[in-house]
Amino acid sequence: MCGISALLGPGWDSRSLPAMVQSQRHRGPDESRMYFDSSGLAALGHNRLSIIDLSPGGAQPRHSSDGRYVIVFNGEIYNYLELRSALPDFPFATDSDTEVLLAAFQRWGAGCLDRLIGMFAFLVWDRETQTLFAARDRFGVKPLYYAIDRGRLAIASELRAFREAGIAMDPDLRSWATYLTHGMLEHAPHTFWRDINALPAGHCLTWTAGRTRVERWYSLSERIGLELDQRPADVVEEEYRALLEESVRLRFRADVPVGINLSGGLDSSTLVGLVHATQGDASDVCAFTFTTGDERYDELPWVRAMLERTRHPLVDCRLTPREVPALAESVTDHQSEPFGGIPTLAYAKLFEEARARGVFVLLDGQGMDEQWAGYDYFRVAALGAAPIVQGAQHSPVRPECLTSAFRSLAVRPDVPRPFLDSLQNLQFRDLFHTKLPRALRFNDRVSMRASVELREPFLDHRLVELAMRQPADRKVRGETGKWLLRKLASKIVPVDVHEAPKRPLQTPQREWLRQELASWSRAIIDDMLAWGAGSWFNADRVRCEHDRYLQGAYDSSAFVWQWIAVGLAIRAQDRVQKAGAAA
């Protein structure tokens, strides 16, 4: 796991790439290196977090054995040993997956992408043709951003690096208006900053002679087709379980300690069961869970019940209200875009604790709800009704608090519907446009902020494709979601876990923002209004709605956190300007 950066084209300030690399040092604190092409057209930077092959041979940028190609890579290729066996004629000099990835690119070009099992964002510079090739994994687990400036190209793992290249980070009004009007947190290829783009999941980019081309290399709908899987459920269950076990086994490939990140739900319990299926009952990898001290939300009793007959030590990572203000500012600096509120801060605390205990890789259960229709609104949709917002009755947004001019800039989300099955289309939306993209962004930034690698075994593309092919009644039956997964889990987890109802993973954000954090949130909202009243916001309406919220009028705190996110972004910009002035 690492940070990557690049500048393509002539005329970049010579100080820009070192500054970009330094800004992403948390993504790879073990080593930083750079490559400057003799043509003056390419400069690549890398921050290394050593996970596989800890020797100096694993350093990047890495050159091909013939000297033609240079690669920088962020992520893990879990099947690198199998790929290495398929390339017996290459003179491998290290035990790293980076060298295998580069050899695969040399042999198959962009066709190598279909052979990769992993999470990745990588850049390959071809010195002979003076062409850059970049690619991002199928579901966008690893980030990749780019900005085009008069034919030149800047690329980085995180948005904060672009400022170091001299690229202005001005708000993208459409993205902010859409976020505040419709609640959309992901706008790929757009970001919250004008003219800085996200390479979408499953896409690749080519730059040559000042021209940039972006293309899709992975299409889930094309991979699985329109026909549903009509094989017997028991056959599918057996195939899916075999893939699950292989996926978990592959994601334990590391030369550093690996832990697991748990909640008390079905997905985490399934993960624990699979760890034991692949490692045996003697497995003693460390388990981490976050708590807030509020028994209405904490899942510690379920986690303890899940682990009581195992040898896994459990680390309870407690978040308190007094930690929120400083942590929110730090996480904002690393996210550079609005994030999911106090649950994201709780995850940040968890990754800090893992790093402090010497655990540099964590596995978690992200992705099961999307592929097996686990949220409440999937069950509503399966009954033919309109989908609802998970976990709340009141609207999570307050567009009436925006000025009419600003609200008019918002774009109503228009998500493709590539399938004949309505439930599949809803799953597709969550996988590529709503739930999953934002969760992956939040979790990548808070894990890498602590220099910890987060792996997602349930997002192996083979699992997602197989689950998505299944008929609706294998996902939702009556009031039961994730039906086939629960059937499988019944064989590897306790009955009271696999039959437990779906519980949204929450924190007492609603209560804290009304009570312990009321003064803090009001101060940030005041900062927001001092900056944006009249242009973005109707100040009187914002204060009225906030007062009503503080008095207990609403069951959703999402709109309050939106305003806090804007205020945090304003404060972050102020910190940058003050730091620049001081320098």
N, C-alpha and C positions, 0 to 999 in steps of 0.2 A: 504494500500500500504506500502510495507516494503522492507527491505533487509534481505536475508537469507544467511547463510554460514554453512558449516559442514566439519568435518574431520573424516574419518572412517579408522579404522585400528590402529595398535600399533605404538608407536615410534615418534609421532608428537611432536615438541617442544611445551611445555606448554604455551608459549607466542603467539603461532601462531593464535589460534582462537580469543583471545581478539584483536589482531592486525587486523585480517580480519574484525571483527565487527566494529572496529573503522574506518576502511577505507571506510565503507559503511554507515556511520552515516547520511549522507545527505538523504539517502533513508528512514530513519526513525529517525528523531531527537527527538522524544518524549520520547523514552525509549530504552535502550539496555539491553538484558539479554542473558544468556548462560546456557546450560545444559551439564553436563559431566557425561556420563554413568559410573556406578561403575565398569563395565567390563574393562574400559579403551579403548574400541573399538569405541566409538562414542562421538562426541562433536558437539552440535548444537548451532548456534548463531542467534540472531534476532535483527533487528533494527525496531522500531515501529513508523509508521506514523498513528496516531489515526484518523480513519474515521468512523467506525461503532463500537458502544459500547465504549465510551471514558473512561469508568471506569477502575480501576486496573484489573478487571476481564478479560479484553480483552488482557492482556499482553501475550506474548509468550517468550520462548517455552511453549506450553500448554500440559498438561498430560491428558490422558483419565481418566474417573472416576474410572476405575479398576486398573489404574497405569501401564498398559501394554504398551501403546503407547505414544510417544512424537512427537508433530508436530511443525514445523515452516512453515509459509505460507506467500507468497507474492501475493497480488492481491485482488480480490473481487469475492465472489460467490453471484451473484445478486439474485438468487432464493433461498437464504438460509431460508427465512421464509416458503416457500412452502416445502422445504426439511425437515425443523424442524417439520412441521405438519405431515409429513410422517414417523416421528420417535418419536411417542408419548411416548414410553416406556423408552426413555433415560432421565436421571436426569440432564437436562440442568441447569447450574449454572450461565450462562451469557446470554447476548443478542448478542453475537458476531457470525459472520459467520464462524470464525475459529473453534469454538466448534462444530458447525453444520457439517462442513467439516470433522472433525475428527470422529464424530459419524457416518457419512455416510461411511467413510472408514471402521470403525469397523463393520458395518452392511453388506456392500456389497463388501468390498475389492476394488481391482482395478476396479470392475464393477461400482463403484460410479462415475467414470469419465464421463460416458455417461449421467448421470443425472444432471451434473453441467452446469449451464448457467453462464458464467463468464470468467474472465481472471485470470490465476493462474500459479504459480510455487510453489510446496510445497514438503516438505520432511517429511516422517513419519518413526520414528525409533521404531522397534518392540523389546522391551527389552527381550521378551521371546525367540524369535528365533534369536536374534541379527542380524536382517536384516533391511536394509534401503530401503524404496520405495520412489521414486521421480517421479514427473510428471509435464509436461508442457502443457498449454492449446492448443486448436486445431490449432490456427493460430499463436501461438508464441507471443502473446501480451506481456507477461511477460518473462523475460530472465532467463536462467539457464545454467551455465557453469560447466564443471567438468574436472579434471585432474587425471590421474591414475599414481601412483608412486609405483612400486614394489608391486602391490596388494592393496596398500592403495589408498584412494580416497579423493580428496578435491572438494568441491562444493561451488559455490558462485553466487550471482546475477550479479556481475560485475567482469570483468577481473582483475581490479586493485587489487582485494583482494588476488589473487593467489601469487603475489609477497610477500605479508605479511606472507604467509604460507611457504616461502622459496623456492617457485617454480620459476625457471628462466623463464623470458618472452623474449625468443629469437625469432626473426622473422621466421615465416613460409614462406619459400622462394616461395613455390608453390602458396600460397594465394596472396602474394604481386605481383608476376609475372603475375598471372591471372588478378588481379585488374588493373595493369598498361597496360596489353595487351588487355584485353577484357572489362574492365570497371566493372567487377563483384565485388560487395561490400559484398555479403553474400556467404559463402562457407560451410554452415552447412553440416556435423558436424564439419568441420574444422573452425578455426578462423585465424586471422592474426598472431597468436603466436603458436609456435611449441608445440605440445603435450597438448595444452589446447583446449578442445572441447566445442561446443555448443550442448546441448541436442536439437534435432530438434523439431519443432512444432509438437504437436500431438503424442509425444513419451513419454515413461516412462522408468525409470532406476531402476534396483534392484542391491544392493550390499550385499553379504553375504560371510563370510569366505574368504575375499580377492578376490572374483570373482565379476566382474561387467557385467551386461547384459542390453542391450538397446533394446527396442522393440517399434514398432508403435502401438498405441492404437486407433488412429483416422485416417481414410482414407476418404477423400472427395469423391473420385471416387467410392469407394464401397458404400458410403452412398447414392449417388444420382443415381448410375447405368448408363447405356448407353442409356436408353430411354428418349427422350425429353418430356417435359410436353405439351400435346396437348389439355389441357382443354381450354375453351374460355379465352381470355385475360382479360375480365372483372372479371372473377372468380379469376384468379391469382392475379389481382390488389387488389381486396378486401382482399384476404388472406394476401398478402404482407403488405398492409397498417395496418391491425390488428396486425401483428407481429412487424411492425415498432413502433407502438404506445406502445405496451407492452415493447419492448426493451428500449425505451426512458424512460418509467415510471420506470422500474426496475433500471435503471442507475441513477435515482435521489434518490435512497435509500442511505442516508448518515446522519450522525449526525453533519456534518459541512457544511458550505456554498458551494454550487455548482454553477459553472458558465459555459459559453459556449465559445468555441474558433471558430471564424468565419473568413472565407474569403468571397468574394463576389459572389461565384459561386452557382450552383444548389444544391450541397450537403449540404452546410451550410444553404442555404435558406430552404431546406427541413427539416433540423434539427430544425430551428426556428419554422417552421410550425407545426412540431410534438410536440415541447415543448408546444405550445399553444393548440394543440389538447388534450394534456394530462393534462395540468395545468390550462387551461383557459386563456382568454385574459388579465387577471390581472397579469399574470406571469411577474416578474420583476427581474429575475436572471441577473447577470452582464454578459455582452458580451465583449470579448477581440478580437482585431485584430492587426496584426503587419503592420507597414508601414515603408518606407524608405525615404519619401519625394520626390520620383520620380513618377510623375503622369503617366508615361508609364507603370509602374508596380503595383503601389498601387491600392488596391481594395476598398479603403475607400468610394468612391462615391456609389458603389453598396451596401456596408454594411450599410451605412446610409439610403439608399433607402429601404433596407430590413427591417430596424428597425424603420422607421419614424412613423409608426402607432402602435408601441408597447410601453411598459413601460420599456424596457430593457435599463439600462445605458450602454453606450459604452465607453470602454477604448482603446485609440489609443496608442499602444506600438511602439514608434519610434526607429528604429536602425539607427545610423549614422556611417560613415566610420571610424571616430576616435575611436569608441568603438571596432572595429573588432579585432585588434591585441591581446588585452588582453582577450577578450571574446573567441577568437579562441583557445588560449592556455588553458583557463579554461575548455572549452568544450572538447578539445582533452584529457585532463586528465581524464574526466569522460567517454568519449566514449571508449578510449583505442584502437580504430580502426578508419580507415578513415570514415568521415561522409560527408553529402551532401552539404557542402559549406555554403555560406552566408544565404540561407533560413533557415538552421538549427540554425544558430546564431540568426536570427530574432525570431525564436520560443523560443530560450533560454531567450531572453529578455522579451518575452511575459509571460513566466512562472514566471520569477522573479517578474514582475509587479503584477501578480495574487497573489502570495504569500504575497507580501508587502501590498496588499489590503485585506488580510484575506480570500481569496478564495482558498481553499485547494484542490478542485476537479474541473476539467474542462472536458467537453464533446466536442468532435470534430467529423468531418464527414469522417474520414478515412475509406476506404474500398468500397465505392460506385463505383468508376471507375473500380476496378477490377471485381466486381460481375456483373456490367451492361455494361462493354465494353465501357468505356468513353474516352479513349485516342485516338489520331489521328490514330495510327497504327492499332487499332481495326477496324476502318472503312476501311482502306486500305486492311487489311486481309480479311474482309468480302467480298471485291470485287475480291478476289483471287490473289492479289499482295503480294509482300514480305513486312513484317512489317518494319516501319521506326522508327528512334529515335524521340521521342516527342520533338518538339520545336526547332530543329536545322537541318541545311542542311549539315554542315561539320562534319567529324568524331569527336566524343568526346574523342578519345584516340590517343596516338602517340607511338605505339609499335616500330616504327623505331628509336626512341630515346633511346631504351634499347640496352644493349649489346646482341649479338646473344646468348651467353651462358645463360644469365639470361632469355631472352625471351623464350628460349627452355623449361624452367621449367613451363611455363603457360599451363593450362589445358583448352581446349575449352569446354565451358558449354554444357553439354549433359542433357537436361531437359526431364523427362518422358513425354510421350504423352498418357495418359490413356484413352482418349475419342475418339470416332469416328468423332466427330465434331471438325473441325480445330479451330474454334473460342473458344470453350471450352478449348482446349489444350493451346491456347495462354493465356486465363484467368488463367488457372491452373499454368502456368509458372509465371505469375505476382503475384499470391496469395502466392506461396510457395518458389519461387526461385529468384525473382528479385524485383519488385516494393514494394510489401507489406513488406517483411521481413526487407528490409533496412529502410523503413519509420518507422516501428515499433521500430527498434533499435534506430534510431536517436531520435525519440520522447520520448521513455522511458527514455533515459539518460538525455535529457535536461529538461524534466519535473521533474524527481527525483533529478536532480542537485539542483533544487529550492525547493525540498520537496513538490511537488504538484503531486497529482494523476491525471492521464489522462485516461479517459474512452472512449471507442469506441463503441457507440450503434449500428453502422451499421455493426459491425463485430460479431454480434450475429450469431452463426452458423446456426440457423434456417433460417435466412434471406439469408445468402450466399448459402446455399443448394437450397433454392427455386429459387433464381435468376439464379443459374448455370444450373438448369434443363430446363430453358426456351429456345425455339428455337432462332436462330440467329436473325430473323426479329423482335423479341421483344426487342432486345438489340440495333441493328443497322439497320436503315432504310435510305437508300440513304446516305446523308451527316449528318444524325442525329444520334448521339450516345445516349445511355441510354434511348431508346425510351419509354419503358413502365414506367420507373421512371419519365420521363418528363410528361407523361400522368397522373400519380398519383399526381405529384407535382402541376399540373395545378389547382388542387382543393384546395391547401393549401398555395400556394405562388403566388406573383404577376406575371402577364403574362410576363413582360419584364425580369423577372429573369429566369423562367423555360424555356423560349424559347431562352435565350442567348446562344451563342456558347461556347464550352469548351475553357477555358483560362488556360494555364499552370500557376500554382502558382509560381511566380518568384520574384526575387529581381534584382537590377542593379549590380549583381555580375560581369558581363562582363565589364561594364563601370568602376566600382570601381577598378577592378584589372588592368585596363589600365591607370587609372588616379590617383585618390586619394590614392589608395593602391599599386601603381606600385613599389615604393621603398621598401615597406614592403615585397611584394611578391618576388621581386628580391633577397632580403637578405635571405629569407627562402630558395629559390631555390639554392642560393649559398651555404647555409649550407648543403642542400641535396647533392650537387655535391661534396663538400669537403669530405663528408662521403662516397658517393656511386659511384663516377666517376670511370669508368674502371671495376667495378664489377657489378653494376646494370645499370648505365647510360653511354651513349655516351655524354660527356659534351658539345662538340662542337654542336651537333645536338640539344640538349636541349636549349642551348643559342640562336641558330639560330631560332628555332621555337618560343621561348619566345619573341624574338625581333620582329618577324613577327606578333605575336599576339598583341604586344604593338602598332604596326603600323596599326592595324585594319584589319589584313588579314582574321580573322576567326570570325564566328558568335557564336561559342561555346567556353566557358571558362572552360569546364570540364577537359580537359587535364592539364591546368594550375593549377586548384585546386587539381588535383591528385598529382602534384609535391609539392604543398604547404602541402598537407596531409602528404607526406613522410617527408618533412622538419619539420612539427609540431611534428610528432612522434619522430624524432631524438632529437628535443629540449626537449620533454617530458622525454625521457630516460636520457638525461643529467641532468635534474632537479632532477630526482629520485636518480641518482648516487651522485650528490652533496649533497642532503639531507641525504643520507646514510652515506657519508663521514663525514658530520657535526655532525651526531648523534654518 
